[in-house]
Amino acid sequence: MADEILTDYQHVIETFTFVTGSGGAFEFKVNGDLLYSKKETKRHVEPGEILQLFREYIDPGIEPYPRSK
């Protein structure tokens, strides 16, 4: 999850901090804004959901960083 964000959006991220919680808590925040909370949704995150939330937050028009082939 973090690797997808860092790979695809390295050109727009200045700093990235991953903080683990206790008791199975999982929250995803960008610039202090809560984008996902396992506690609030009462479910695990779906595959690709965090990346999609990040894309929508920063700007859907920002293209991912080009990957080498």
PDB file of N, CA, C and O in Angstrom:
ATOM      1  N   MET A   1       0.826  -1.188   0.000  1.00  0.00           N
ATOM      2  CA  MET A   1       0.000   0.000   0.000  1.00  0.00           C
ATOM      3  C   MET A   1       0.868   1.249   0.000  1.00  0.00           C
ATOM      4  O   MET A   1       0.713   2.111  -0.865  1.00  0.00           O
ATOM      5  N   ALA A   2       1.779   1.354   0.959  1.00  0.00           N
ATOM      6  CA  ALA A   2       2.664   2.516   1.002  1.00  0.00           C
ATOM      7  C   ALA A   2       3.586   2.544  -0.200  1.00  0.00           C
ATOM      8  O   ALA A   2       3.887   3.612  -0.733  1.00  0.00           O
ATOM      9  N   ASP A   3       4.038   1.367  -0.631  1.00  0.00           N
ATOM     10  CA  ASP A   3       4.950   1.327  -1.772  1.00  0.00           C
ATOM     11  C   ASP A   3       4.279   1.797  -3.055  1.00  0.00           C
ATOM     12  O   ASP A   3       4.927   2.417  -3.898  1.00  0.00           O
ATOM     13  N   GLU A   4       2.987   1.510  -3.215  1.00  0.00           N
ATOM     14  CA  GLU A   4       2.262   1.984  -4.399  1.00  0.00           C
ATOM     15  C   GLU A   4       2.183   3.507  -4.409  1.00  0.00           C
ATOM     16  O   GLU A   4       2.417   4.142  -5.438  1.00  0.00           O
ATOM     17  N   ILE A   5       1.858   4.077  -3.283  1.00  0.00           N
ATOM     18  CA  ILE A   5       1.753   5.535  -3.191  1.00  0.00           C
ATOM     19  C   ILE A   5       3.108   6.178  -3.461  1.00  0.00           C
ATOM     20  O   ILE A   5       3.207   7.128  -4.237  1.00  0.00           O
ATOM     21  N   LEU A   6       4.155   5.655  -2.815  1.00  0.00           N
ATOM     22  CA  LEU A   6       5.491   6.233  -2.992  1.00  0.00           C
ATOM     23  C   LEU A   6       6.011   6.059  -4.412  1.00  0.00           C
ATOM     24  O   LEU A   6       6.675   6.953  -4.935  1.00  0.00           O
ATOM     25  N   THR A   7       5.724   4.938  -5.038  1.00  0.00           N
ATOM     26  CA  THR A   7       6.173   4.706  -6.413  1.00  0.00           C
ATOM     27  C   THR A   7       5.405   5.586  -7.393  1.00  0.00           C
ATOM     28  O   THR A   7       6.002   6.231  -8.254  1.00  0.00           O
ATOM     29  N   ASP A   8       4.090   5.608  -7.260  1.00  0.00           N
ATOM     30  CA  ASP A   8       3.252   6.336  -8.221  1.00  0.00           C
ATOM     31  C   ASP A   8       3.262   7.851  -8.032  1.00  0.00           C
ATOM     32  O   ASP A   8       3.037   8.592  -8.989  1.00  0.00           O
ATOM     33  N   TYR A   9       3.520   8.318  -6.812  1.00  0.00           N
ATOM     34  CA  TYR A   9       3.402   9.757  -6.544  1.00  0.00           C
ATOM     35  C   TYR A   9       4.648  10.352  -5.902  1.00  0.00           C
ATOM     36  O   TYR A   9       4.561  11.333  -5.162  1.00  0.00           O
ATOM     37  N   GLN A  10       5.799   9.765  -6.182  1.00  0.00           N
ATOM     38  CA  GLN A  10       7.063  10.275  -5.643  1.00  0.00           C
ATOM     39  C   GLN A  10       7.345  11.702  -6.089  1.00  0.00           C
ATOM     40  O   GLN A  10       8.069  12.431  -5.413  1.00  0.00           O
ATOM     41  N   HIS A  11       6.787  12.100  -7.207  1.00  0.00           N
ATOM     42  CA  HIS A  11       7.020  13.440  -7.744  1.00  0.00           C
ATOM     43  C   HIS A  11       6.184  14.525  -7.055  1.00  0.00           C
ATOM     44  O   HIS A  11       6.404  15.712  -7.294  1.00  0.00           O
ATOM     45  N   VAL A  12       5.225  14.129  -6.200  1.00  0.00           N
ATOM     46  CA  VAL A  12       4.410  15.125  -5.495  1.00  0.00           C
ATOM     47  C   VAL A  12       4.493  14.993  -3.972  1.00  0.00           C
ATOM     48  O   VAL A  12       3.919  15.810  -3.252  1.00  0.00           O
ATOM     49  N   ILE A  13       5.201  13.973  -3.475  1.00  0.00           N
ATOM     50  CA  ILE A  13       5.317  13.753  -2.031  1.00  0.00           C
ATOM     51  C   ILE A  13       6.641  14.319  -1.533  1.00  0.00           C
ATOM     52  O   ILE A  13       7.708  13.952  -2.025  1.00  0.00           O
ATOM     53  N   GLU A  14       6.566  15.209  -0.560  1.00  0.00           N
ATOM     54  CA  GLU A  14       7.781  15.757   0.045  1.00  0.00           C
ATOM     55  C   GLU A  14       8.244  14.896   1.211  1.00  0.00           C
ATOM     56  O   GLU A  14       9.432  14.595   1.328  1.00  0.00           O
ATOM     57  N   THR A  15       7.319  14.500   2.067  1.00  0.00           N
ATOM     58  CA  THR A  15       7.652  13.612   3.184  1.00  0.00           C
ATOM     59  C   THR A  15       6.556  12.563   3.316  1.00  0.00           C
ATOM     60  O   THR A  15       5.400  12.799   2.966  1.00  0.00           O
ATOM     61  N   PHE A  16       6.945  11.405   3.826  1.00  0.00           N
ATOM     62  CA  PHE A  16       5.996  10.304   4.016  1.00  0.00           C
ATOM     63  C   PHE A  16       6.322   9.645   5.346  1.00  0.00           C
ATOM     64  O   PHE A  16       7.458   9.230   5.571  1.00  0.00           O
ATOM     65  N   THR A  17       5.342   9.547   6.220  1.00  0.00           N
ATOM     66  CA  THR A  17       5.540   8.927   7.525  1.00  0.00           C
ATOM     67  C   THR A  17       4.497   7.840   7.712  1.00  0.00           C
ATOM     68  O   THR A  17       3.303   8.070   7.518  1.00  0.00           O
ATOM     69  N   PHE A  18       4.951   6.666   8.087  1.00  0.00           N
ATOM     70  CA  PHE A  18       4.057   5.539   8.351  1.00  0.00           C
ATOM     71  C   PHE A  18       4.071   5.284   9.849  1.00  0.00           C
ATOM     72  O   PHE A  18       5.115   4.973  10.421  1.00  0.00           O
ATOM     73  N   VAL A  19       2.909   5.416  10.485  1.00  0.00           N
ATOM     74  CA  VAL A  19       2.808   5.256  11.933  1.00  0.00           C
ATOM     75  C   VAL A  19       1.859   4.098  12.224  1.00  0.00           C
ATOM     76  O   VAL A  19       0.722   4.086  11.752  1.00  0.00           O
ATOM     77  N   THR A  20       2.324   3.137  12.991  1.00  0.00           N
ATOM     78  CA  THR A  20       1.467   2.011  13.351  1.00  0.00           C
ATOM     79  C   THR A  20       0.711   2.324  14.632  1.00  0.00           C
ATOM     80  O   THR A  20       1.191   3.061  15.492  1.00  0.00           O
ATOM     81  N   GLY A  21      -0.477   1.752  14.740  1.00  0.00           N
ATOM     82  CA  GLY A  21      -1.295   1.943  15.926  1.00  0.00           C
ATOM     83  C   GLY A  21      -1.329   0.669  16.747  1.00  0.00           C
ATOM     84  O   GLY A  21      -0.639  -0.302  16.435  1.00  0.00           O
ATOM     85  N   SER A  22      -2.121   0.675  17.778  1.00  0.00           N
ATOM     86  CA  SER A  22      -2.234  -0.513  18.623  1.00  0.00           C
ATOM     87  C   SER A  22      -3.658  -1.051  18.565  1.00  0.00           C
ATOM     88  O   SER A  22      -4.589  -0.344  18.181  1.00  0.00           O
ATOM     89  N   GLY A  23      -3.807  -2.295  18.946  1.00  0.00           N
ATOM     90  CA  GLY A  23      -5.142  -2.880  19.010  1.00  0.00           C
ATOM     91  C   GLY A  23      -5.813  -3.039  17.666  1.00  0.00           C
ATOM     92  O   GLY A  23      -7.042  -3.041  17.590  1.00  0.00           O
ATOM     93  N   GLY A  24      -5.039  -3.173  16.598  1.00  0.00           N
ATOM     94  CA  GLY A  24      -5.621  -3.366  15.274  1.00  0.00           C
ATOM     95  C   GLY A  24      -6.131  -2.093  14.625  1.00  0.00           C
ATOM     96  O   GLY A  24      -6.800  -2.149  13.593  1.00  0.00           O
ATOM     97  N   ALA A  25      -5.823  -0.945  15.217  1.00  0.00           N
ATOM     98  CA  ALA A  25      -6.264   0.330  14.640  1.00  0.00           C
ATOM     99  C   ALA A  25      -5.515   0.598  13.345  1.00  0.00           C
ATOM    100  O   ALA A  25      -4.326   0.300  13.233  1.00  0.00           O
ATOM    101  N   PHE A  26      -6.206   1.155  12.380  1.00  0.00           N
ATOM    102  CA  PHE A  26      -5.570   1.552  11.134  1.00  0.00           C
ATOM    103  C   PHE A  26      -6.246   2.817  10.645  1.00  0.00           C
ATOM    104  O   PHE A  26      -7.454   2.840  10.407  1.00  0.00           O
ATOM    105  N   GLU A  27      -5.457   3.862  10.500  1.00  0.00           N
ATOM    106  CA  GLU A  27      -5.955   5.127   9.965  1.00  0.00           C
ATOM    107  C   GLU A  27      -5.012   5.591   8.873  1.00  0.00           C
ATOM    108  O   GLU A  27      -3.801   5.383   8.947  1.00  0.00           O
ATOM    109  N   PHE A  28      -5.578   6.216   7.868  1.00  0.00           N
ATOM    110  CA  PHE A  28      -4.784   6.775   6.781  1.00  0.00           C
ATOM    111  C   PHE A  28      -5.080   8.262   6.726  1.00  0.00           C
ATOM    112  O   PHE A  28      -6.210   8.680   6.477  1.00  0.00           O
ATOM    113  N   LYS A  29      -4.029   9.060   6.966  1.00  0.00           N
ATOM    114  CA  LYS A  29      -4.171  10.514   6.973  1.00  0.00           C
ATOM    115  C   LYS A  29      -3.206  11.127   5.974  1.00  0.00           C
ATOM    116  O   LYS A  29      -2.103  10.622   5.764  1.00  0.00           O
ATOM    117  N   VAL A  30      -3.634  12.217   5.364  1.00  0.00           N
ATOM    118  CA  VAL A  30      -2.777  13.012   4.490  1.00  0.00           C
ATOM    119  C   VAL A  30      -2.895  14.449   4.959  1.00  0.00           C
ATOM    120  O   VAL A  30      -3.993  15.000   5.039  1.00  0.00           O
ATOM    121  N   ASN A  31      -1.751  15.054   5.269  1.00  0.00           N
ATOM    122  CA  ASN A  31      -1.721  16.436   5.770  1.00  0.00           C
ATOM    123  C   ASN A  31      -2.667  16.636   6.952  1.00  0.00           C
ATOM    124  O   ASN A  31      -3.274  17.697   7.102  1.00  0.00           O
ATOM    125  N   GLY A  32      -2.783  15.607   7.788  1.00  0.00           N
ATOM    126  CA  GLY A  32      -3.640  15.692   8.962  1.00  0.00           C
ATOM    127  C   GLY A  32      -5.101  15.378   8.710  1.00  0.00           C
ATOM    128  O   GLY A  32      -5.879  15.287   9.660  1.00  0.00           O
ATOM    129  N   ASP A  33      -5.496  15.210   7.455  1.00  0.00           N
ATOM    130  CA  ASP A  33      -6.883  14.893   7.117  1.00  0.00           C
ATOM    131  C   ASP A  33      -7.074  13.378   7.104  1.00  0.00           C
ATOM    132  O   ASP A  33      -6.343  12.664   6.417  1.00  0.00           O
ATOM    133  N   LEU A  34      -8.043  12.894   7.852  1.00  0.00           N
ATOM    134  CA  LEU A  34      -8.327  11.468   7.931  1.00  0.00           C
ATOM    135  C   LEU A  34      -9.067  11.027   6.672  1.00  0.00           C
ATOM    136  O   LEU A  34     -10.170  11.497   6.392  1.00  0.00           O
ATOM    137  N   LEU A  35      -8.448  10.117   5.912  1.00  0.00           N
ATOM    138  CA  LEU A  35      -9.070   9.622   4.691  1.00  0.00           C
ATOM    139  C   LEU A  35      -9.675   8.235   4.875  1.00  0.00           C
ATOM    140  O   LEU A  35     -10.604   7.859   4.160  1.00  0.00           O
ATOM    141  N   TYR A  36      -9.152   7.478   5.831  1.00  0.00           N
ATOM    142  CA  TYR A  36      -9.701   6.145   6.105  1.00  0.00           C
ATOM    143  C   TYR A  36      -9.459   5.785   7.564  1.00  0.00           C
ATOM    144  O   TYR A  36      -8.393   6.061   8.114  1.00  0.00           O
ATOM    145  N   SER A  37     -10.448   5.172   8.178  1.00  0.00           N
ATOM    146  CA  SER A  37     -10.322   4.693   9.555  1.00  0.00           C
ATOM    147  C   SER A  37     -10.997   3.336   9.666  1.00  0.00           C
ATOM    148  O   SER A  37     -12.195   3.203   9.416  1.00  0.00           O
ATOM    149  N   LYS A  38     -10.219   2.334  10.041  1.00  0.00           N
ATOM    150  CA  LYS A  38     -10.783   1.001  10.264  1.00  0.00           C
ATOM    151  C   LYS A  38     -11.787   1.050  11.413  1.00  0.00           C
ATOM    152  O   LYS A  38     -12.807   0.362  11.385  1.00  0.00           O
ATOM    153  N   LYS A  39     -11.494   1.861  12.410  1.00  0.00           N
ATOM    154  CA  LYS A  39     -12.396   1.988  13.559  1.00  0.00           C
ATOM    155  C   LYS A  39     -13.754   2.545  13.130  1.00  0.00           C
ATOM    156  O   LYS A  39     -14.795   2.076  13.591  1.00  0.00           O
ATOM    157  N   GLU A  40     -13.741   3.541  12.250  1.00  0.00           N
ATOM    158  CA  GLU A  40     -14.996   4.150  11.800  1.00  0.00           C
ATOM    159  C   GLU A  40     -15.763   3.256  10.830  1.00  0.00           C
ATOM    160  O   GLU A  40     -16.990   3.175  10.896  1.00  0.00           O
ATOM    161  N   THR A  41     -15.038   2.580   9.924  1.00  0.00           N
ATOM    162  CA  THR A  41     -15.709   1.746   8.919  1.00  0.00           C
ATOM    163  C   THR A  41     -16.017   0.346   9.431  1.00  0.00           C
ATOM    164  O   THR A  41     -16.865  -0.355   8.878  1.00  0.00           O
ATOM    165  N   LYS A  42     -15.314  -0.061  10.507  1.00  0.00           N
ATOM    166  CA  LYS A  42     -15.468  -1.393  11.088  1.00  0.00           C
ATOM    167  C   LYS A  42     -15.183  -2.503  10.074  1.00  0.00           C
ATOM    168  O   LYS A  42     -15.829  -3.551  10.074  1.00  0.00           O
ATOM    169  N   ARG A  43     -14.196  -2.242   9.210  1.00  0.00           N
ATOM    170  CA  ARG A  43     -13.794  -3.243   8.218  1.00  0.00           C
ATOM    171  C   ARG A  43     -12.353  -2.990   7.804  1.00  0.00           C
ATOM    172  O   ARG A  43     -11.810  -1.900   7.984  1.00  0.00           O
ATOM    173  N   HIS A  44     -11.755  -4.034   7.243  1.00  0.00           N
ATOM    174  CA  HIS A  44     -10.411  -3.885   6.696  1.00  0.00           C
ATOM    175  C   HIS A  44     -10.489  -3.122   5.382  1.00  0.00           C
ATOM    176  O   HIS A  44     -11.508  -3.148   4.693  1.00  0.00           O
ATOM    177  N   VAL A  45      -9.426  -2.460   5.054  1.00  0.00           N
ATOM    178  CA  VAL A  45      -9.347  -1.721   3.799  1.00  0.00           C
ATOM    179  C   VAL A  45      -9.351  -2.713   2.629  1.00  0.00           C
ATOM    180  O   VAL A  45      -8.768  -3.793   2.727  1.00  0.00           O
ATOM    181  N   GLU A  46      -9.995  -2.351   1.543  1.00  0.00           N
ATOM    182  CA  GLU A  46     -10.035  -3.182   0.335  1.00  0.00           C
ATOM    183  C   GLU A  46      -8.767  -2.952  -0.480  1.00  0.00           C
ATOM    184  O   GLU A  46      -8.176  -1.875  -0.402  1.00  0.00           O
ATOM    185  N   PRO A  47      -8.333  -3.950  -1.266  1.00  0.00           N
ATOM    186  CA  PRO A  47      -7.155  -3.755  -2.123  1.00  0.00           C
ATOM    187  C   PRO A  47      -7.337  -2.545  -3.047  1.00  0.00           C
ATOM    188  O   PRO A  47      -8.362  -2.416  -3.716  1.00  0.00           O
ATOM    189  N   GLY A  48      -6.354  -1.678  -3.075  1.00  0.00           N
ATOM    190  CA  GLY A  48      -6.387  -0.495  -3.927  1.00  0.00           C
ATOM    191  C   GLY A  48      -7.167   0.681  -3.366  1.00  0.00           C
ATOM    192  O   GLY A  48      -7.137   1.769  -3.941  1.00  0.00           O
ATOM    193  N   GLU A  49      -7.862   0.483  -2.259  1.00  0.00           N
ATOM    194  CA  GLU A  49      -8.712   1.544  -1.709  1.00  0.00           C
ATOM    195  C   GLU A  49      -7.907   2.740  -1.208  1.00  0.00           C
ATOM    196  O   GLU A  49      -8.289   3.884  -1.451  1.00  0.00           O
ATOM    197  N   ILE A  50      -6.803   2.491  -0.516  1.00  0.00           N
ATOM    198  CA  ILE A  50      -5.983   3.584   0.009  1.00  0.00           C
ATOM    199  C   ILE A  50      -5.378   4.394  -1.132  1.00  0.00           C
ATOM    200  O   ILE A  50      -5.370   5.624  -1.088  1.00  0.00           O
ATOM    201  N   LEU A  51      -4.875   3.707  -2.150  1.00  0.00           N
ATOM    202  CA  LEU A  51      -4.306   4.409  -3.305  1.00  0.00           C
ATOM    203  C   LEU A  51      -5.368   5.277  -3.973  1.00  0.00           C
ATOM    204  O   LEU A  51      -5.086   6.415  -4.350  1.00  0.00           O
ATOM    205  N   GLN A  52      -6.572   4.760  -4.123  1.00  0.00           N
ATOM    206  CA  GLN A  52      -7.654   5.531  -4.737  1.00  0.00           C
ATOM    207  C   GLN A  52      -8.026   6.745  -3.888  1.00  0.00           C
ATOM    208  O   GLN A  52      -8.240   7.834  -4.421  1.00  0.00           O
ATOM    209  N   LEU A  53      -8.102   6.565  -2.583  1.00  0.00           N
ATOM    210  CA  LEU A  53      -8.399   7.697  -1.690  1.00  0.00           C
ATOM    211  C   LEU A  53      -7.322   8.770  -1.794  1.00  0.00           C
ATOM    212  O   LEU A  53      -7.620   9.964  -1.793  1.00  0.00           O
ATOM    213  N   PHE A  54      -6.065   8.333  -1.885  1.00  0.00           N
ATOM    214  CA  PHE A  54      -4.960   9.276  -2.026  1.00  0.00           C
ATOM    215  C   PHE A  54      -5.067  10.038  -3.345  1.00  0.00           C
ATOM    216  O   PHE A  54      -4.907  11.258  -3.374  1.00  0.00           O
ATOM    217  N   ARG A  55      -5.338   9.321  -4.435  1.00  0.00           N
ATOM    218  CA  ARG A  55      -5.488   9.970  -5.753  1.00  0.00           C
ATOM    219  C   ARG A  55      -6.573  11.030  -5.719  1.00  0.00           C
ATOM    220  O   ARG A  55      -6.380  12.145  -6.203  1.00  0.00           O
ATOM    221  N   GLU A  56      -7.705  10.681  -5.149  1.00  0.00           N
ATOM    222  CA  GLU A  56      -8.825  11.621  -5.078  1.00  0.00           C
ATOM    223  C   GLU A  56      -8.484  12.825  -4.202  1.00  0.00           C
ATOM    224  O   GLU A  56      -8.918  13.942  -4.485  1.00  0.00           O
ATOM    225  N   TYR A  57      -7.720  12.604  -3.155  1.00  0.00           N
ATOM    226  CA  TYR A  57      -7.364  13.687  -2.241  1.00  0.00           C
ATOM    227  C   TYR A  57      -6.410  14.680  -2.893  1.00  0.00           C
ATOM    228  O   TYR A  57      -6.627  15.889  -2.818  1.00  0.00           O
ATOM    229  N   ILE A  58      -5.347  14.174  -3.536  1.00  0.00           N
ATOM    230  CA  ILE A  58      -4.357  15.102  -4.074  1.00  0.00           C
ATOM    231  C   ILE A  58      -4.874  15.827  -5.309  1.00  0.00           C
ATOM    232  O   ILE A  58      -4.680  17.037  -5.434  1.00  0.00           O
ATOM    233  N   ASP A  59      -5.516  15.130  -6.205  1.00  0.00           N
ATOM    234  CA  ASP A  59      -6.101  15.692  -7.423  1.00  0.00           C
ATOM    235  C   ASP A  59      -6.154  14.572  -8.447  1.00  0.00           C
ATOM    236  O   ASP A  59      -5.111  14.073  -8.870  1.00  0.00           O
ATOM    237  N   PRO A  60      -7.341  14.173  -8.847  1.00  0.00           N
ATOM    238  CA  PRO A  60      -7.447  13.081  -9.815  1.00  0.00           C
ATOM    239  C   PRO A  60      -6.728  13.368 -11.137  1.00  0.00           C
ATOM    240  O   PRO A  60      -6.448  12.443 -11.898  1.00  0.00           O
ATOM    241  N   GLY A  61      -6.432  14.625 -11.411  1.00  0.00           N
ATOM    242  CA  GLY A  61      -5.762  14.985 -12.658  1.00  0.00           C
ATOM    243  C   GLY A  61      -4.254  14.796 -12.641  1.00  0.00           C
ATOM    244  O   GLY A  61      -3.614  14.867 -13.690  1.00  0.00           O
ATOM    245  N   ILE A  62      -3.675  14.557 -11.468  1.00  0.00           N
ATOM    246  CA  ILE A  62      -2.228  14.347 -11.387  1.00  0.00           C
ATOM    247  C   ILE A  62      -1.914  12.927 -11.819  1.00  0.00           C
ATOM    248  O   ILE A  62      -2.387  11.961 -11.219  1.00  0.00           O
ATOM    249  N   GLU A  63      -1.122  12.811 -12.854  1.00  0.00           N
ATOM    250  CA  GLU A  63      -0.761  11.502 -13.392  1.00  0.00           C
ATOM    251  C   GLU A  63       0.285  10.827 -12.509  1.00  0.00           C
ATOM    252  O   GLU A  63       1.153  11.496 -11.949  1.00  0.00           O
ATOM    253  N   PRO A  64       0.203   9.494 -12.384  1.00  0.00           N
ATOM    254  CA  PRO A  64       1.243   8.768 -11.647  1.00  0.00           C
ATOM    255  C   PRO A  64       2.608   8.954 -12.303  1.00  0.00           C
ATOM    256  O   PRO A  64       2.707   9.213 -13.502  1.00  0.00           O
ATOM    257  N   TYR A  65       3.650   8.818 -11.500  1.00  0.00           N
ATOM    258  CA  TYR A  65       5.024   8.907 -11.980  1.00  0.00           C
ATOM    259  C   TYR A  65       5.256   7.804 -13.003  1.00  0.00           C
ATOM    260  O   TYR A  65       4.893   6.653 -12.764  1.00  0.00           O
ATOM    261  N   PRO A  66       5.861   8.145 -14.144  1.00  0.00           N
ATOM    262  CA  PRO A  66       6.081   7.113 -15.167  1.00  0.00           C
ATOM    263  C   PRO A  66       7.058   6.044 -14.679  1.00  0.00           C
ATOM    264  O   PRO A  66       8.129   6.354 -14.157  1.00  0.00           O
ATOM    265  N   ARG A  67       6.674   4.802 -14.854  1.00  0.00           N
ATOM    266  CA  ARG A  67       7.535   3.677 -14.473  1.00  0.00           C
ATOM    267  C   ARG A  67       8.359   3.251 -15.673  1.00  0.00           C
ATOM    268  O   ARG A  67       7.897   3.291 -16.813  1.00  0.00           O
ATOM    269  N   SER A  68       9.595   2.841 -15.392  1.00  0.00           N
ATOM    270  CA  SER A  68      10.443   2.362 -16.486  1.00  0.00           C
ATOM    271  C   SER A  68       9.953   0.996 -16.936  1.00  0.00           C
ATOM    272  O   SER A  68       9.408   0.222 -16.149  1.00  0.00           O
ATOM    273  N   LYS A  69      10.157   0.719 -18.201  1.00  0.00           N
ATOM    274  CA  LYS A  69       9.655  -0.546 -18.756  1.00  0.00           C
ATOM    275  C   LYS A  69      10.720  -1.569 -18.866  1.00  0.00           C
ATOM    276  O   LYS A  69      10.459  -2.686 -19.313  1.00  0.00           O
TER     277      LYS A  69
END
